[in-house]
Amino acid sequence: MKQCPNCQGLELYDDTVARCPHCGAALVPYARQNRRSTTAQPITPNSGAQRRTEPEDPVFESRDGRKIVFRGMVVSISPTSRFMAPR
């Protein structure tokens, strides 16, 4: 199995495929990597001069260029209708 070194995605390709179909980079043999950090240092109180801040509430609506991004869950909907009166 091979993977793309540029895309770094979850896609794996057969050994007969030489190039990534998305970016055209040469595929390399797949090597499984441990995503868990085994060299993590224990957390100690008052370590460093970092200031503790209160966590901020996530923003429900934000703008990203011409897009509007909503984050959260809709729990209720109240449908409304607007009728145009003929002139």
Chimera marker file (.cmm) of the C-alpha trace (Angstrom):
<marker_set name="trace">
<marker id="1" x="0.000" y="0.000" z="0.000" r="1" g="1" b="0" radius="0.5"/>
<marker id="2" x="1.133" y="3.550" z="-0.740" r="1" g="1" b="0" radius="0.5"/>
<marker id="3" x="0.209" y="7.028" z="0.451" r="1" g="1" b="0" radius="0.5"/>
<marker id="4" x="0.747" y="10.567" z="-0.802" r="1" g="1" b="0" radius="0.5"/>
<marker id="5" x="3.410" y="12.553" z="1.101" r="1" g="1" b="0" radius="0.5"/>
<marker id="6" x="1.881" y="15.900" z="0.003" r="1" g="1" b="0" radius="0.5"/>
<marker id="7" x="-1.830" y="15.336" z="0.667" r="1" g="1" b="0" radius="0.5"/>
<marker id="8" x="-1.251" y="13.437" z="3.944" r="1" g="1" b="0" radius="0.5"/>
<marker id="9" x="-4.820" y="12.169" z="3.735" r="1" g="1" b="0" radius="0.5"/>
<marker id="10" x="-6.329" y="8.872" z="4.821" r="1" g="1" b="0" radius="0.5"/>
<marker id="11" x="-6.335" y="7.556" z="1.256" r="1" g="1" b="0" radius="0.5"/>
<marker id="12" x="-4.191" y="4.519" z="0.540" r="1" g="1" b="0" radius="0.5"/>
<marker id="13" x="-3.362" y="3.402" z="-2.990" r="1" g="1" b="0" radius="0.5"/>
<marker id="14" x="-2.407" y="0.059" z="-4.497" r="1" g="1" b="0" radius="0.5"/>
<marker id="15" x="1.263" y="-0.700" z="-5.112" r="1" g="1" b="0" radius="0.5"/>
<marker id="16" x="0.649" y="-0.530" z="-8.870" r="1" g="1" b="0" radius="0.5"/>
<marker id="17" x="-0.272" y="3.189" z="-8.669" r="1" g="1" b="0" radius="0.5"/>
<marker id="18" x="2.788" y="5.467" z="-8.977" r="1" g="1" b="0" radius="0.5"/>
<marker id="19" x="1.335" y="9.007" z="-8.759" r="1" g="1" b="0" radius="0.5"/>
<marker id="20" x="-1.272" y="10.676" z="-6.546" r="1" g="1" b="0" radius="0.5"/>
<marker id="21" x="-4.464" y="11.279" z="-8.572" r="1" g="1" b="0" radius="0.5"/>
<marker id="22" x="-5.097" y="14.575" z="-6.710" r="1" g="1" b="0" radius="0.5"/>
<marker id="23" x="-1.734" y="16.383" z="-6.734" r="1" g="1" b="0" radius="0.5"/>
<marker id="24" x="0.463" y="14.244" z="-8.993" r="1" g="1" b="0" radius="0.5"/>
<marker id="25" x="3.186" y="13.620" z="-6.379" r="1" g="1" b="0" radius="0.5"/>
<marker id="26" x="5.080" y="10.331" z="-6.333" r="1" g="1" b="0" radius="0.5"/>
<marker id="27" x="3.518" y="7.933" z="-3.819" r="1" g="1" b="0" radius="0.5"/>
<marker id="28" x="5.628" y="6.481" z="-1.000" r="1" g="1" b="0" radius="0.5"/>
<marker id="29" x="5.169" y="3.185" z="0.888" r="1" g="1" b="0" radius="0.5"/>
<marker id="30" x="2.624" y="3.433" z="3.711" r="1" g="1" b="0" radius="0.5"/>
<marker id="31" x="4.109" y="3.366" z="7.212" r="1" g="1" b="0" radius="0.5"/>
<marker id="32" x="1.717" y="3.160" z="10.126" r="1" g="1" b="0" radius="0.5"/>
<marker id="33" x="2.281" y="5.905" z="12.674" r="1" g="1" b="0" radius="0.5"/>
<marker id="34" x="1.268" y="5.895" z="16.308" r="1" g="1" b="0" radius="0.5"/>
<marker id="35" x="-0.944" y="8.961" z="16.804" r="1" g="1" b="0" radius="0.5"/>
<marker id="36" x="-0.820" y="8.689" z="20.575" r="1" g="1" b="0" radius="0.5"/>
<marker id="37" x="1.877" y="10.675" z="22.263" r="1" g="1" b="0" radius="0.5"/>
<marker id="38" x="3.861" y="8.453" z="24.617" r="1" g="1" b="0" radius="0.5"/>
<marker id="39" x="6.396" y="11.146" z="25.496" r="1" g="1" b="0" radius="0.5"/>
<marker id="40" x="3.903" y="13.558" z="27.023" r="1" g="1" b="0" radius="0.5"/>
<marker id="41" x="5.145" y="15.445" z="30.053" r="1" g="1" b="0" radius="0.5"/>
<marker id="42" x="2.973" y="15.459" z="33.160" r="1" g="1" b="0" radius="0.5"/>
<marker id="43" x="1.069" y="18.636" z="33.940" r="1" g="1" b="0" radius="0.5"/>
<marker id="44" x="2.315" y="20.348" z="37.066" r="1" g="1" b="0" radius="0.5"/>
<marker id="45" x="0.633" y="23.241" z="38.851" r="1" g="1" b="0" radius="0.5"/>
<marker id="46" x="2.192" y="26.685" z="38.341" r="1" g="1" b="0" radius="0.5"/>
<marker id="47" x="4.443" y="25.427" z="35.574" r="1" g="1" b="0" radius="0.5"/>
<marker id="48" x="5.790" y="28.393" z="33.656" r="1" g="1" b="0" radius="0.5"/>
<marker id="49" x="4.504" y="31.924" z="33.592" r="1" g="1" b="0" radius="0.5"/>
<marker id="50" x="1.479" y="31.139" z="31.470" r="1" g="1" b="0" radius="0.5"/>
<marker id="51" x="-1.587" y="33.137" z="32.248" r="1" g="1" b="0" radius="0.5"/>
<marker id="52" x="-4.731" y="31.151" z="32.872" r="1" g="1" b="0" radius="0.5"/>
<marker id="53" x="-7.700" y="32.384" z="30.920" r="1" g="1" b="0" radius="0.5"/>
<marker id="54" x="-11.307" y="31.382" z="31.086" r="1" g="1" b="0" radius="0.5"/>
<marker id="55" x="-12.438" y="29.309" z="28.117" r="1" g="1" b="0" radius="0.5"/>
<marker id="56" x="-14.555" y="31.274" z="25.682" r="1" g="1" b="0" radius="0.5"/>
<marker id="57" x="-17.943" y="30.082" z="24.510" r="1" g="1" b="0" radius="0.5"/>
<marker id="58" x="-17.865" y="28.879" z="20.907" r="1" g="1" b="0" radius="0.5"/>
<marker id="59" x="-19.290" y="31.266" z="18.349" r="1" g="1" b="0" radius="0.5"/>
<marker id="60" x="-22.488" y="29.996" z="16.707" r="1" g="1" b="0" radius="0.5"/>
<marker id="61" x="-22.258" y="32.100" z="13.544" r="1" g="1" b="0" radius="0.5"/>
<marker id="62" x="-19.067" y="33.313" z="11.913" r="1" g="1" b="0" radius="0.5"/>
<marker id="63" x="-18.112" y="34.604" z="8.474" r="1" g="1" b="0" radius="0.5"/>
<marker id="64" x="-15.326" y="33.144" z="6.363" r="1" g="1" b="0" radius="0.5"/>
<marker id="65" x="-14.994" y="35.299" z="3.274" r="1" g="1" b="0" radius="0.5"/>
<marker id="66" x="-18.255" y="34.994" z="1.369" r="1" g="1" b="0" radius="0.5"/>
<marker id="67" x="-19.399" y="32.021" z="3.461" r="1" g="1" b="0" radius="0.5"/>
<marker id="68" x="-21.380" y="31.967" z="6.677" r="1" g="1" b="0" radius="0.5"/>
<marker id="69" x="-20.306" y="29.147" z="8.999" r="1" g="1" b="0" radius="0.5"/>
<marker id="70" x="-22.719" y="27.878" z="11.649" r="1" g="1" b="0" radius="0.5"/>
<marker id="71" x="-21.470" y="25.782" z="14.553" r="1" g="1" b="0" radius="0.5"/>
<marker id="72" x="-23.845" y="24.117" z="16.949" r="1" g="1" b="0" radius="0.5"/>
<marker id="73" x="-27.129" y="22.275" z="16.980" r="1" g="1" b="0" radius="0.5"/>
<marker id="74" x="-30.658" y="23.324" z="16.105" r="1" g="1" b="0" radius="0.5"/>
<marker id="75" x="-33.038" y="22.331" z="18.889" r="1" g="1" b="0" radius="0.5"/>
<marker id="76" x="-36.289" y="23.917" z="17.694" r="1" g="1" b="0" radius="0.5"/>
<marker id="77" x="-37.731" y="25.403" z="14.546" r="1" g="1" b="0" radius="0.5"/>
<marker id="78" x="-40.765" y="27.656" z="14.289" r="1" g="1" b="0" radius="0.5"/>
<marker id="79" x="-41.929" y="27.902" z="10.671" r="1" g="1" b="0" radius="0.5"/>
<marker id="80" x="-43.247" y="31.211" z="9.402" r="1" g="1" b="0" radius="0.5"/>
<marker id="81" x="-44.895" y="32.225" z="6.146" r="1" g="1" b="0" radius="0.5"/>
<marker id="82" x="-45.094" y="35.588" z="4.450" r="1" g="1" b="0" radius="0.5"/>
<marker id="83" x="-47.756" y="36.147" z="1.813" r="1" g="1" b="0" radius="0.5"/>
<marker id="84" x="-47.569" y="38.992" z="-0.666" r="1" g="1" b="0" radius="0.5"/>
<marker id="85" x="-50.829" y="40.833" z="-1.163" r="1" g="1" b="0" radius="0.5"/>
<marker id="86" x="-51.782" y="41.432" z="-4.812" r="1" g="1" b="0" radius="0.5"/>
<marker id="87" x="-51.823" y="45.049" z="-5.938" r="1" g="1" b="0" radius="0.5"/>
<link id1="1" id2="2" r="1" g="1" b="0" radius="0.2"/>
<link id1="2" id2="3" r="1" g="1" b="0" radius="0.2"/>
<link id1="3" id2="4" r="1" g="1" b="0" radius="0.2"/>
<link id1="4" id2="5" r="1" g="1" b="0" radius="0.2"/>
<link id1="5" id2="6" r="1" g="1" b="0" radius="0.2"/>
<link id1="6" id2="7" r="1" g="1" b="0" radius="0.2"/>
<link id1="7" id2="8" r="1" g="1" b="0" radius="0.2"/>
<link id1="8" id2="9" r="1" g="1" b="0" radius="0.2"/>
<link id1="9" id2="10" r="1" g="1" b="0" radius="0.2"/>
<link id1="10" id2="11" r="1" g="1" b="0" radius="0.2"/>
<link id1="11" id2="12" r="1" g="1" b="0" radius="0.2"/>
<link id1="12" id2="13" r="1" g="1" b="0" radius="0.2"/>
<link id1="13" id2="14" r="1" g="1" b="0" radius="0.2"/>
<link id1="14" id2="15" r="1" g="1" b="0" radius="0.2"/>
<link id1="15" id2="16" r="1" g="1" b="0" radius="0.2"/>
<link id1="16" id2="17" r="1" g="1" b="0" radius="0.2"/>
<link id1="17" id2="18" r="1" g="1" b="0" radius="0.2"/>
<link id1="18" id2="19" r="1" g="1" b="0" radius="0.2"/>
<link id1="19" id2="20" r="1" g="1" b="0" radius="0.2"/>
<link id1="20" id2="21" r="1" g="1" b="0" radius="0.2"/>
<link id1="21" id2="22" r="1" g="1" b="0" radius="0.2"/>
<link id1="22" id2="23" r="1" g="1" b="0" radius="0.2"/>
<link id1="23" id2="24" r="1" g="1" b="0" radius="0.2"/>
<link id1="24" id2="25" r="1" g="1" b="0" radius="0.2"/>
<link id1="25" id2="26" r="1" g="1" b="0" radius="0.2"/>
<link id1="26" id2="27" r="1" g="1" b="0" radius="0.2"/>
<link id1="27" id2="28" r="1" g="1" b="0" radius="0.2"/>
<link id1="28" id2="29" r="1" g="1" b="0" radius="0.2"/>
<link id1="29" id2="30" r="1" g="1" b="0" radius="0.2"/>
<link id1="30" id2="31" r="1" g="1" b="0" radius="0.2"/>
<link id1="31" id2="32" r="1" g="1" b="0" radius="0.2"/>
<link id1="32" id2="33" r="1" g="1" b="0" radius="0.2"/>
<link id1="33" id2="34" r="1" g="1" b="0" radius="0.2"/>
<link id1="34" id2="35" r="1" g="1" b="0" radius="0.2"/>
<link id1="35" id2="36" r="1" g="1" b="0" radius="0.2"/>
<link id1="36" id2="37" r="1" g="1" b="0" radius="0.2"/>
<link id1="37" id2="38" r="1" g="1" b="0" radius="0.2"/>
<link id1="38" id2="39" r="1" g="1" b="0" radius="0.2"/>
<link id1="39" id2="40" r="1" g="1" b="0" radius="0.2"/>
<link id1="40" id2="41" r="1" g="1" b="0" radius="0.2"/>
<link id1="41" id2="42" r="1" g="1" b="0" radius="0.2"/>
<link id1="42" id2="43" r="1" g="1" b="0" radius="0.2"/>
<link id1="43" id2="44" r="1" g="1" b="0" radius="0.2"/>
<link id1="44" id2="45" r="1" g="1" b="0" radius="0.2"/>
<link id1="45" id2="46" r="1" g="1" b="0" radius="0.2"/>
<link id1="46" id2="47" r="1" g="1" b="0" radius="0.2"/>
<link id1="47" id2="48" r="1" g="1" b="0" radius="0.2"/>
<link id1="48" id2="49" r="1" g="1" b="0" radius="0.2"/>
<link id1="49" id2="50" r="1" g="1" b="0" radius="0.2"/>
<link id1="50" id2="51" r="1" g="1" b="0" radius="0.2"/>
<link id1="51" id2="52" r="1" g="1" b="0" radius="0.2"/>
<link id1="52" id2="53" r="1" g="1" b="0" radius="0.2"/>
<link id1="53" id2="54" r="1" g="1" b="0" radius="0.2"/>
<link id1="54" id2="55" r="1" g="1" b="0" radius="0.2"/>
<link id1="55" id2="56" r="1" g="1" b="0" radius="0.2"/>
<link id1="56" id2="57" r="1" g="1" b="0" radius="0.2"/>
<link id1="57" id2="58" r="1" g="1" b="0" radius="0.2"/>
<link id1="58" id2="59" r="1" g="1" b="0" radius="0.2"/>
<link id1="59" id2="60" r="1" g="1" b="0" radius="0.2"/>
<link id1="60" id2="61" r="1" g="1" b="0" radius="0.2"/>
<link id1="61" id2="62" r="1" g="1" b="0" radius="0.2"/>
<link id1="62" id2="63" r="1" g="1" b="0" radius="0.2"/>
<link id1="63" id2="64" r="1" g="1" b="0" radius="0.2"/>
<link id1="64" id2="65" r="1" g="1" b="0" radius="0.2"/>
<link id1="65" id2="66" r="1" g="1" b="0" radius="0.2"/>
<link id1="66" id2="67" r="1" g="1" b="0" radius="0.2"/>
<link id1="67" id2="68" r="1" g="1" b="0" radius="0.2"/>
<link id1="68" id2="69" r="1" g="1" b="0" radius="0.2"/>
<link id1="69" id2="70" r="1" g="1" b="0" radius="0.2"/>
<link id1="70" id2="71" r="1" g="1" b="0" radius="0.2"/>
<link id1="71" id2="72" r="1" g="1" b="0" radius="0.2"/>
<link id1="72" id2="73" r="1" g="1" b="0" radius="0.2"/>
<link id1="73" id2="74" r="1" g="1" b="0" radius="0.2"/>
<link id1="74" id2="75" r="1" g="1" b="0" radius="0.2"/>
<link id1="75" id2="76" r="1" g="1" b="0" radius="0.2"/>
<link id1="76" id2="77" r="1" g="1" b="0" radius="0.2"/>
<link id1="77" id2="78" r="1" g="1" b="0" radius="0.2"/>
<link id1="78" id2="79" r="1" g="1" b="0" radius="0.2"/>
<link id1="79" id2="80" r="1" g="1" b="0" radius="0.2"/>
<link id1="80" id2="81" r="1" g="1" b="0" radius="0.2"/>
<link id1="81" id2="82" r="1" g="1" b="0" radius="0.2"/>
<link id1="82" id2="83" r="1" g="1" b="0" radius="0.2"/>
<link id1="83" id2="84" r="1" g="1" b="0" radius="0.2"/>
<link id1="84" id2="85" r="1" g="1" b="0" radius="0.2"/>
<link id1="85" id2="86" r="1" g="1" b="0" radius="0.2"/>
<link id1="86" id2="87" r="1" g="1" b="0" radius="0.2"/>
</marker_set>
